[in-house]
Amino acid sequence: MALRALGNKSHALISSIGLRNSLITKVERNMSNNNLHQHEGISFHTLNVTTPKQFVYHVELNRPKKLNTFNKDMWIEIKQCFEHLSTNPECRVIVLSAAGKHFSGGLDLTDAMKLGQDLGAQDDVARRGAFLEHTIKLYQDSMSSLEVCAKPVIAAMHSGCIGAGVNLITAADIRYCSEDAFFSVKEVDIGMAADVGVLQRLPKIVGNVSLARELCYTARRFGAAEAHNLGLVSKVFPTKEACVEGALELAETIAEKSPIAVQATKANLIYSQSRTNQEGLDHIRQINKLNLQSEDFANAAVAALTKEKPKFSKL
Ligand SMILES: CC/C=C\C=C\CC(=O)SCCNC(=O)CCNC(=O)[C@H](O)C(C)(C)COP(=O)(O)OP(=O)(O)OC[C@H]1O[C@@H](n2cnc3c(N)ncnc32)[C@H](O)[C@@H]1OP(=O)(O)O
Protein backbone atom coordinates (compact mmCIF):
# COMPACT_ATOMS: atom_id res chain seq x y z
CA MET A 1 0.00 0.00 0.00
CA ALA A 2 1.46 3.35 -1.13
CA LEU A 3 0.89 5.21 2.10
CA ARG A 4 2.25 2.40 4.25
CA ALA A 5 5.34 2.32 2.06
CA LEU A 6 6.22 5.69 3.51
CA GLY A 7 6.95 3.81 6.74
CA ASN A 8 5.84 3.95 10.33
CA LYS A 9 7.06 7.25 11.73
CA SER A 10 4.44 7.91 14.38
CA HIS A 11 6.95 9.35 16.85
CA ALA A 12 8.09 11.88 14.27
CA LEU A 13 4.46 12.76 13.60
CA ILE A 14 3.64 13.24 17.29
CA SER A 15 6.66 15.47 17.82
CA SER A 16 5.87 17.45 14.65
CA ILE A 17 2.33 18.11 15.90
CA GLY A 18 3.75 19.05 19.31
CA LEU A 19 6.14 21.47 17.63
CA ARG A 20 3.33 23.02 15.62
CA ASN A 21 1.15 23.42 18.72
CA SER A 22 3.98 25.11 20.60
CA LEU A 23 4.53 27.42 17.61
CA ILE A 24 0.86 28.39 17.64
CA THR A 25 1.00 29.05 21.40
CA LYS A 26 4.13 31.13 20.97
CA VAL A 27 2.63 33.19 18.15
CA GLU A 28 -0.59 33.71 20.09
CA ARG A 29 1.37 34.83 23.15
CA ASN A 30 3.47 37.20 21.08
CA MET A 31 0.46 38.76 19.43
CA SER A 32 -1.82 39.00 22.44
CA ASN A 33 -1.13 42.64 23.34
CA ASN A 34 -2.12 44.28 20.05
CA ASN A 35 1.50 45.31 19.48
CA LEU A 36 2.07 43.39 16.29
CA HIS A 37 5.09 45.42 15.18
CA GLN A 38 7.04 44.85 18.33
CA HIS A 39 6.78 41.16 17.72
CA GLU A 40 6.46 40.84 14.02
CA GLY A 41 10.09 39.83 13.40
CA ILE A 42 9.66 37.01 15.92
CA SER A 43 6.13 36.07 15.11
CA PHE A 44 6.09 35.93 11.34
CA HIS A 45 8.60 34.04 9.29
CA THR A 46 6.48 34.11 6.15
CA LEU A 47 4.75 37.51 6.32
CA ASN A 48 5.93 41.09 6.45
CA VAL A 49 3.50 43.43 8.22
CA THR A 50 3.79 47.24 8.09
CA THR A 51 1.55 50.26 8.64
CA PRO A 52 2.18 52.59 5.68
CA LYS A 53 -0.77 54.90 6.47
CA GLN A 54 -2.87 55.63 9.52
CA PHE A 55 -5.22 52.72 10.24
CA VAL A 56 -3.94 50.88 7.14
CA TYR A 57 -1.99 47.64 7.54
CA HIS A 58 0.01 46.13 4.72
CA VAL A 59 0.53 42.37 4.87
CA GLU A 60 3.01 40.95 2.37
CA LEU A 61 3.50 37.26 1.64
CA ASN A 62 7.22 37.08 2.27
CA ARG A 63 8.81 33.88 1.00
CA PRO A 64 10.13 35.38 -2.23
CA LYS A 65 12.86 32.77 -2.72
CA LYS A 66 10.17 30.08 -2.57
CA LEU A 67 7.80 32.02 -4.86
CA ASN A 68 5.57 32.66 -1.82
CA THR A 69 4.45 29.06 -1.91
CA PHE A 70 2.40 27.92 1.06
CA ASN A 71 4.34 25.91 3.62
CA LYS A 72 3.02 24.92 7.05
CA ASP A 73 4.25 28.14 8.71
CA MET A 74 2.52 30.30 6.12
CA TRP A 75 -0.84 28.57 6.53
CA ILE A 76 -0.60 29.07 10.31
CA GLU A 77 0.71 32.63 10.20
CA ILE A 78 -1.89 33.95 7.74
CA LYS A 79 -4.62 32.80 10.12
CA GLN A 80 -2.85 34.25 13.15
CA CYS A 81 -2.19 37.54 11.40
CA PHE A 82 -5.73 38.16 10.12
CA GLU A 83 -7.29 37.05 13.40
CA HIS A 84 -5.09 39.55 15.20
CA LEU A 85 -5.83 42.40 12.78
CA SER A 86 -9.54 41.65 12.99
CA THR A 87 -9.60 42.87 16.59
CA ASN A 88 -6.75 45.38 16.49
CA PRO A 89 -8.33 48.86 16.86
CA GLU A 90 -5.34 50.43 15.05
CA CYS A 91 -6.29 48.54 11.93
CA ARG A 92 -9.24 49.54 9.76
CA VAL A 93 -8.23 48.19 6.35
CA ILE A 94 -5.66 45.62 5.18
CA VAL A 95 -3.78 45.50 1.90
CA LEU A 96 -2.42 42.07 0.97
CA SER A 97 0.36 41.84 -1.59
CA ALA A 98 3.47 39.73 -2.06
CA ALA A 99 7.23 40.23 -2.21
CA GLY A 100 9.34 38.94 -5.09
CA LYS A 101 8.78 37.63 -8.59
CA HIS A 102 5.33 36.06 -8.14
CA PHE A 103 2.33 36.70 -5.90
CA SER A 104 2.22 32.98 -5.08
CA GLY A 105 3.17 29.67 -6.69
CA GLY A 106 0.47 27.92 -4.61
CA LEU A 107 1.04 24.95 -2.35
CA ASP A 108 4.73 24.37 -1.55
CA LEU A 109 5.06 21.00 -3.20
CA THR A 110 8.24 20.18 -1.26
CA ASP A 111 6.51 20.92 2.04
CA ALA A 112 3.54 18.84 0.88
CA MET A 113 5.89 15.85 0.54
CA LYS A 114 6.68 16.20 4.27
CA LEU A 115 2.95 16.12 4.93
CA GLY A 116 2.84 12.86 2.96
CA GLN A 117 5.57 11.44 5.21
CA ASP A 118 3.68 12.48 8.35
CA LEU A 119 0.59 10.85 6.93
CA GLY A 120 2.45 7.67 6.05
CA ALA A 121 3.65 7.42 9.64
CA GLN A 122 0.08 6.55 10.59
CA ASP A 123 -0.69 2.88 10.03
CA ASP A 124 -4.40 3.18 10.51
CA VAL A 125 -6.85 4.55 7.94
CA ALA A 126 -9.01 6.30 10.55
CA ARG A 127 -6.01 8.06 12.11
CA ARG A 128 -4.75 9.12 8.70
CA GLY A 129 -8.23 10.47 8.02
CA ALA A 130 -8.24 12.37 11.31
CA PHE A 131 -4.81 13.82 10.53
CA LEU A 132 -5.93 15.04 7.10
CA GLU A 133 -9.23 16.35 8.51
CA HIS A 134 -7.27 18.46 11.00
CA THR A 135 -4.77 19.67 8.42
CA ILE A 136 -7.30 20.57 5.71
CA LYS A 137 -9.46 22.38 8.30
CA LEU A 138 -6.45 24.41 9.42
CA TYR A 139 -5.69 25.34 5.80
CA GLN A 140 -9.33 26.20 5.10
CA ASP A 141 -9.48 28.39 8.20
CA SER A 142 -6.29 30.11 7.09
CA MET A 143 -7.86 31.18 3.77
CA SER A 144 -11.20 32.01 5.39
CA SER A 145 -9.50 34.26 7.94
CA LEU A 146 -9.54 37.04 5.31
CA GLU A 147 -13.30 36.70 4.93
CA VAL A 148 -13.91 36.29 8.66
CA CYS A 149 -11.71 39.32 9.41
CA ALA A 150 -13.91 42.25 10.46
CA LYS A 151 -11.82 44.68 8.37
CA PRO A 152 -11.93 44.92 4.56
CA VAL A 153 -9.04 43.16 2.82
CA ILE A 154 -7.76 44.47 -0.52
CA ALA A 155 -5.59 41.97 -2.42
CA ALA A 156 -3.04 43.32 -4.91
CA MET A 157 -1.64 40.62 -7.19
CA HIS A 158 1.25 40.59 -9.62
CA SER A 159 2.72 37.93 -11.91
CA GLY A 160 1.83 34.32 -10.95
CA CYS A 161 -1.12 33.69 -8.66
CA ILE A 162 -1.50 29.93 -8.69
CA GLY A 163 -3.54 27.31 -6.83
CA ALA A 164 -3.65 28.19 -3.13
CA GLY A 165 -2.89 31.79 -4.18
CA VAL A 166 -6.21 31.97 -6.04
CA ASN A 167 -7.99 30.40 -3.06
CA LEU A 168 -6.50 33.11 -0.86
CA ILE A 169 -7.47 36.10 -3.00
CA THR A 170 -11.03 34.91 -3.50
CA ALA A 171 -11.47 35.32 0.27
CA ALA A 172 -10.50 39.02 0.02
CA ASP A 173 -13.05 41.82 -0.29
CA ILE A 174 -11.52 43.64 -3.24
CA ARG A 175 -8.95 42.47 -5.81
CA TYR A 176 -6.61 44.56 -7.93
CA CYS A 177 -3.79 43.28 -10.13
CA SER A 178 -1.01 44.45 -12.40
CA GLU A 179 -0.93 43.82 -16.16
CA ASP A 180 1.62 41.02 -15.78
CA ALA A 181 -0.65 39.01 -13.47
CA PHE A 182 -1.76 35.53 -14.44
CA PHE A 183 -3.94 33.08 -12.57
CA SER A 184 -4.56 29.35 -12.52
CA VAL A 185 -6.94 27.24 -10.45
CA LYS A 186 -4.20 24.68 -10.61
CA GLU A 187 -5.38 21.90 -8.31
CA VAL A 188 -6.59 19.40 -10.94
CA ASP A 189 -3.09 19.51 -12.43
CA ILE A 190 -1.68 18.10 -9.20
CA GLY A 191 -4.42 15.50 -9.00
CA MET A 192 -6.70 16.98 -6.39
CA ALA A 193 -9.96 18.87 -6.08
CA ALA A 194 -9.38 22.33 -4.65
CA ASP A 195 -10.41 22.25 -1.01
CA VAL A 196 -9.59 25.60 0.56
CA GLY A 197 -12.28 27.88 -0.84
CA VAL A 198 -11.92 28.62 -4.54
CA LEU A 199 -14.69 26.23 -5.62
CA GLN A 200 -17.07 27.92 -3.20
CA ARG A 201 -16.06 31.54 -3.81
CA LEU A 202 -14.95 31.86 -7.44
CA PRO A 203 -18.33 31.08 -9.08
CA LYS A 204 -20.04 33.66 -6.85
CA ILE A 205 -17.39 36.29 -7.57
CA VAL A 206 -17.33 35.95 -11.33
CA GLY A 207 -21.05 35.42 -11.85
CA ASN A 208 -20.32 33.31 -14.95
CA VAL A 209 -20.63 29.81 -13.50
CA SER A 210 -19.85 28.14 -16.83
CA LEU A 211 -16.52 29.96 -17.11
CA ALA A 212 -15.68 29.43 -13.44
CA ARG A 213 -16.19 25.70 -13.90
CA GLU A 214 -14.12 25.70 -17.09
CA LEU A 215 -11.24 27.31 -15.19
CA CYS A 216 -11.55 24.87 -12.28
CA TYR A 217 -11.75 21.74 -14.50
CA THR A 218 -8.90 22.71 -16.84
CA ALA A 219 -6.43 24.71 -14.66
CA ARG A 220 -6.07 26.97 -17.72
CA ARG A 221 -3.91 30.04 -17.13
CA PHE A 222 -5.68 33.34 -17.64
CA GLY A 223 -4.27 36.83 -17.59
CA ALA A 224 -5.12 40.20 -16.08
CA ALA A 225 -7.43 41.28 -18.93
CA GLU A 226 -9.55 38.12 -18.67
CA ALA A 227 -9.55 38.35 -14.84
CA HIS A 228 -10.86 41.90 -15.21
CA ASN A 229 -13.48 40.95 -17.81
CA LEU A 230 -14.87 38.20 -15.65
CA GLY A 231 -14.89 40.34 -12.52
CA LEU A 232 -12.23 38.53 -10.51
CA VAL A 233 -10.32 41.82 -10.28
CA SER A 234 -11.88 45.25 -10.35
CA LYS A 235 -8.85 47.22 -11.59
CA VAL A 236 -5.69 46.52 -13.58
CA PHE A 237 -2.54 48.64 -13.15
CA PRO A 238 0.48 48.89 -15.45
CA THR A 239 2.97 47.72 -12.79
CA LYS A 240 3.10 45.92 -9.45
CA GLU A 241 4.20 49.14 -7.72
CA ALA A 242 1.24 51.07 -9.19
CA CYS A 243 -1.08 48.26 -8.15
CA VAL A 244 0.09 48.25 -4.51
CA GLU A 245 -0.03 52.06 -4.43
CA GLY A 246 -3.57 51.98 -5.87
CA ALA A 247 -4.59 49.45 -3.22
CA LEU A 248 -3.06 51.58 -0.44
CA GLU A 249 -4.87 54.69 -1.71
CA LEU A 250 -8.16 52.81 -1.73
CA ALA A 251 -7.39 51.53 1.77
CA GLU A 252 -6.75 55.09 2.96
CA THR A 253 -10.11 56.23 1.57
CA ILE A 254 -11.91 53.39 3.37
CA ALA A 255 -9.93 54.00 6.59
CA GLU A 256 -11.29 57.57 6.73
CA LYS A 257 -14.87 56.27 6.98
CA SER A 258 -16.61 55.29 10.19
CA PRO A 259 -15.17 51.91 11.27
CA ILE A 260 -18.57 51.03 12.67
CA ALA A 261 -20.19 51.65 9.29
CA VAL A 262 -17.48 49.84 7.29
CA GLN A 263 -17.32 46.79 9.55
CA ALA A 264 -21.10 46.44 9.67
CA THR A 265 -21.17 46.75 5.88
CA LYS A 266 -18.63 43.94 5.50
CA ALA A 267 -20.43 41.75 8.02
CA ASN A 268 -23.74 42.20 6.20
CA LEU A 269 -22.30 41.70 2.71
CA ILE A 270 -20.68 38.44 3.79
CA TYR A 271 -23.77 37.29 5.66
CA SER A 272 -26.06 38.11 2.73
CA GLN A 273 -24.04 36.50 -0.06
CA SER A 274 -25.54 33.05 0.39
CA ARG A 275 -28.84 33.94 2.02
CA THR A 276 -32.18 35.36 0.97
CA ASN A 277 -32.66 39.11 0.77
CA GLN A 278 -35.01 38.91 3.74
CA GLU A 279 -32.41 37.12 5.87
CA GLY A 280 -29.86 39.77 4.96
CA LEU A 281 -32.30 42.54 5.81
CA ASP A 282 -33.08 40.91 9.17
CA HIS A 283 -29.36 40.69 9.91
CA ILE A 284 -28.59 44.35 9.16
CA ARG A 285 -31.64 45.46 11.12
CA GLN A 286 -30.25 43.73 14.20
CA ILE A 287 -26.86 45.37 13.66
CA ASN A 288 -28.20 48.84 12.97
CA LYS A 289 -30.54 48.95 15.91
CA LEU A 290 -27.31 49.28 17.89
CA ASN A 291 -25.09 51.07 15.40
CA LEU A 292 -27.53 53.86 14.58
CA GLN A 293 -27.20 54.91 18.23
CA SER A 294 -23.42 55.31 17.89
CA GLU A 295 -21.51 58.60 17.87
CA ASP A 296 -20.26 57.72 14.37
CA PHE A 297 -23.73 58.07 12.89
CA ALA A 298 -24.31 61.44 14.58
CA ASN A 299 -20.79 62.74 13.76
CA ALA A 300 -20.93 61.66 10.13
CA ALA A 301 -24.38 63.14 9.65
CA VAL A 302 -23.28 66.49 11.12
CA ALA A 303 -20.11 66.43 9.02
CA ALA A 304 -22.15 65.79 5.88
CA LEU A 305 -24.26 68.84 6.66
CA THR A 306 -21.32 71.11 7.57
CA LYS A 307 -19.06 69.69 4.82
CA GLU A 308 -16.32 69.00 7.38
CA LYS A 309 -14.21 65.87 7.44
CA PRO A 310 -15.44 63.65 10.27
CA LYS A 311 -13.06 61.91 12.70
CA PHE A 312 -13.99 58.59 14.22
CA SER A 313 -12.84 56.88 17.42
CA LYS A 314 -10.99 53.58 17.26
CA LEU A 315 -13.03 50.41 17.16
C1 LIG B 1 -4.65 20.52 1.57
C2 LIG B 1 -4.15 21.18 0.33
C3 LIG B 1 -4.37 22.62 0.38
C4 LIG B 1 -4.14 23.44 -0.63
C5 LIG B 1 -3.75 23.00 -1.93
C6 LIG B 1 -3.42 23.86 -2.91
C7 LIG B 1 -3.10 23.32 -4.24
C8 LIG B 1 -2.25 24.21 -5.09
O1 LIG B 1 -1.76 25.23 -4.73
S1 LIG B 1 -2.05 23.58 -6.67
C9 LIG B 1 -0.74 24.55 -7.28
C10 LIG B 1 0.62 24.04 -6.89
N1 LIG B 1 1.60 24.84 -7.55
C11 LIG B 1 2.04 24.56 -8.76
O2 LIG B 1 1.70 23.58 -9.38
C12 LIG B 1 3.02 25.59 -9.27
C13 LIG B 1 3.58 25.18 -10.56
N2 LIG B 1 4.62 26.14 -10.88
C14 LIG B 1 4.43 27.10 -11.78
O3 LIG B 1 3.41 27.25 -12.40
C15 LIG B 1 5.62 27.97 -12.01
O4 LIG B 1 6.75 27.41 -11.40
C16 LIG B 1 5.43 29.42 -11.46
C17 LIG B 1 4.97 29.41 -10.02
C18 LIG B 1 4.43 30.16 -12.32
C19 LIG B 1 6.80 30.15 -11.54
O5 LIG B 1 7.31 30.11 -12.87
P1 LIG B 1 8.79 30.64 -13.17
O6 LIG B 1 8.97 32.01 -12.68
O7 LIG B 1 9.03 30.36 -14.60
O8 LIG B 1 9.74 29.74 -12.26
P2 LIG B 1 10.09 28.19 -12.41
O9 LIG B 1 11.40 28.07 -13.11
O10 LIG B 1 8.94 27.43 -12.98
O11 LIG B 1 10.24 27.77 -10.88
C20 LIG B 1 11.35 28.22 -10.11
C21 LIG B 1 11.65 27.17 -9.05
O12 LIG B 1 10.54 27.08 -8.16
C22 LIG B 1 10.09 25.74 -8.08
N3 LIG B 1 8.65 25.73 -7.82
C23 LIG B 1 7.70 26.28 -8.58
N4 LIG B 1 6.49 26.12 -8.02
C24 LIG B 1 6.70 25.41 -6.90
C25 LIG B 1 5.84 24.92 -5.88
N5 LIG B 1 4.52 25.13 -5.92
N6 LIG B 1 6.37 24.27 -4.84
C26 LIG B 1 7.69 24.06 -4.76
N7 LIG B 1 8.58 24.52 -5.70
C27 LIG B 1 8.08 25.18 -6.74
C28 LIG B 1 10.44 25.16 -9.42
O13 LIG B 1 10.47 23.77 -9.36
C29 LIG B 1 11.80 25.78 -9.65
O14 LIG B 1 12.74 25.08 -8.86
P3 LIG B 1 14.25 24.87 -9.39
O15 LIG B 1 14.90 24.08 -8.29
O16 LIG B 1 14.81 26.25 -9.56
O17 LIG B 1 14.12 24.13 -10.67
Ligand as a Chemical Component Dictionary entry (heavy atoms), coordinates in Angstrom:
data_LIG
# 
_chem_comp.id                   LIG 
_chem_comp.type                 NON-POLYMER 
_chem_comp.pdbx_formal_charge   0 
_chem_comp.three_letter_code    LIG 
# 
loop_
_chem_comp_atom.comp_id 
_chem_comp_atom.atom_id 
_chem_comp_atom.alt_atom_id 
_chem_comp_atom.type_symbol 
_chem_comp_atom.charge 
_chem_comp_atom.model_Cartn_x 
_chem_comp_atom.model_Cartn_y 
_chem_comp_atom.model_Cartn_z 
_chem_comp_atom.pdbx_ordinal 
LIG C1  C1  C 0 -4.648 20.517 1.572   1  
LIG C2  C2  C 0 -4.150 21.185 0.333   2  
LIG C3  C3  C 0 -4.374 22.624 0.375   3  
LIG C4  C4  C 0 -4.142 23.438 -0.626  4  
LIG C5  C5  C 0 -3.754 23.000 -1.933  5  
LIG C6  C6  C 0 -3.419 23.858 -2.914  6  
LIG C7  C7  C 0 -3.097 23.324 -4.245  7  
LIG C8  C8  C 0 -2.247 24.207 -5.088  8  
LIG O1  O1  O 0 -1.764 25.233 -4.728  9  
LIG S1  S1  S 0 -2.051 23.576 -6.666  10 
LIG C9  C9  C 0 -0.742 24.551 -7.277  11 
LIG C10 C10 C 0 0.621  24.042 -6.891  12 
LIG N1  N1  N 0 1.603  24.839 -7.545  13 
LIG C11 C11 C 0 2.045  24.563 -8.762  14 
LIG O2  O2  O 0 1.698  23.582 -9.377  15 
LIG C12 C12 C 0 3.017  25.593 -9.272  16 
LIG C13 C13 C 0 3.579  25.179 -10.562 17 
LIG N2  N2  N 0 4.617  26.136 -10.875 18 
LIG C14 C14 C 0 4.430  27.100 -11.780 19 
LIG O3  O3  O 0 3.410  27.248 -12.396 20 
LIG C15 C15 C 0 5.620  27.975 -12.007 21 
LIG O4  O4  O 0 6.750  27.407 -11.395 22 
LIG C16 C16 C 0 5.431  29.421 -11.457 23 
LIG C17 C17 C 0 4.967  29.408 -10.017 24 
LIG C18 C18 C 0 4.431  30.164 -12.317 25 
LIG C19 C19 C 0 6.798  30.150 -11.535 26 
LIG O5  O5  O 0 7.305  30.112 -12.868 27 
LIG P1  P1  P 0 8.791  30.641 -13.171 28 
LIG O6  O6  O 0 8.966  32.010 -12.683 29 
LIG O7  O7  O 0 9.031  30.355 -14.604 30 
LIG O8  O8  O 0 9.736  29.741 -12.255 31 
LIG P2  P2  P 0 10.087 28.191 -12.406 32 
LIG O9  O9  O 0 11.400 28.065 -13.114 33 
LIG O10 O10 O 0 8.944  27.432 -12.979 34 
LIG O11 O11 O 0 10.240 27.770 -10.883 35 
LIG C20 C20 C 0 11.354 28.220 -10.112 36 
LIG C21 C21 C 0 11.645 27.167 -9.054  37 
LIG O12 O12 O 0 10.539 27.081 -8.155  38 
LIG C22 C22 C 0 10.092 25.738 -8.076  39 
LIG N3  N3  N 0 8.646  25.731 -7.817  40 
LIG C23 C23 C 0 7.702  26.280 -8.584  41 
LIG N4  N4  N 0 6.486  26.117 -8.020  42 
LIG C24 C24 C 0 6.705  25.411 -6.896  43 
LIG C25 C25 C 0 5.838  24.915 -5.883  44 
LIG N5  N5  N 0 4.517  25.129 -5.919  45 
LIG N6  N6  N 0 6.371  24.274 -4.841  46 
LIG C26 C26 C 0 7.694  24.064 -4.763  47 
LIG N7  N7  N 0 8.576  24.523 -5.696  48 
LIG C27 C27 C 0 8.076  25.184 -6.741  49 
LIG C28 C28 C 0 10.437 25.161 -9.421  50 
LIG O13 O13 O 0 10.466 23.766 -9.364  51 
LIG C29 C29 C 0 11.801 25.779 -9.655  52 
LIG O14 O14 O 0 12.736 25.077 -8.865  53 
LIG P3  P3  P 0 14.247 24.875 -9.390  54 
LIG O15 O15 O 0 14.897 24.082 -8.291  55 
LIG O16 O16 O 0 14.809 26.246 -9.563  56 
LIG O17 O17 O 0 14.119 24.128 -10.674 57 
# 
loop_
_chem_comp_bond.comp_id 
_chem_comp_bond.atom_id_1 
_chem_comp_bond.atom_id_2 
_chem_comp_bond.value_order 
_chem_comp_bond.pdbx_ordinal 
LIG C1  C2  SING 1  
LIG C2  C3  SING 2  
LIG C3  C4  DOUB 3  
LIG C4  C5  SING 4  
LIG C5  C6  DOUB 5  
LIG C6  C7  SING 6  
LIG C7  C8  SING 7  
LIG C8  O1  DOUB 8  
LIG C8  S1  SING 9  
LIG S1  C9  SING 10 
LIG C9  C10 SING 11 
LIG C10 N1  SING 12 
LIG N1  C11 SING 13 
LIG C11 O2  DOUB 14 
LIG C11 C12 SING 15 
LIG C12 C13 SING 16 
LIG C13 N2  SING 17 
LIG N2  C14 SING 18 
LIG C14 O3  DOUB 19 
LIG C14 C15 SING 20 
LIG C15 O4  SING 21 
LIG C15 C16 SING 22 
LIG C16 C17 SING 23 
LIG C16 C18 SING 24 
LIG C16 C19 SING 25 
LIG C19 O5  SING 26 
LIG O5  P1  SING 27 
LIG P1  O6  DOUB 28 
LIG P1  O7  SING 29 
LIG P1  O8  SING 30 
LIG O8  P2  SING 31 
LIG P2  O9  DOUB 32 
LIG P2  O10 SING 33 
LIG P2  O11 SING 34 
LIG O11 C20 SING 35 
LIG C20 C21 SING 36 
LIG C21 O12 SING 37 
LIG C21 C29 SING 38 
LIG O12 C22 SING 39 
LIG C22 N3  SING 40 
LIG C22 C28 SING 41 
LIG N3  C23 SING 42 
LIG N3  C27 SING 43 
LIG C23 N4  DOUB 44 
LIG N4  C24 SING 45 
LIG C24 C25 SING 46 
LIG C24 C27 DOUB 47 
LIG C25 N5  SING 48 
LIG C25 N6  DOUB 49 
LIG N6  C26 SING 50 
LIG C26 N7  DOUB 51 
LIG N7  C27 SING 52 
LIG C28 O13 SING 53 
LIG C28 C29 SING 54 
LIG C29 O14 SING 55 
LIG O14 P3  SING 56 
LIG P3  O15 DOUB 57 
LIG P3  O16 SING 58 
LIG P3  O17 SING 59 
# 
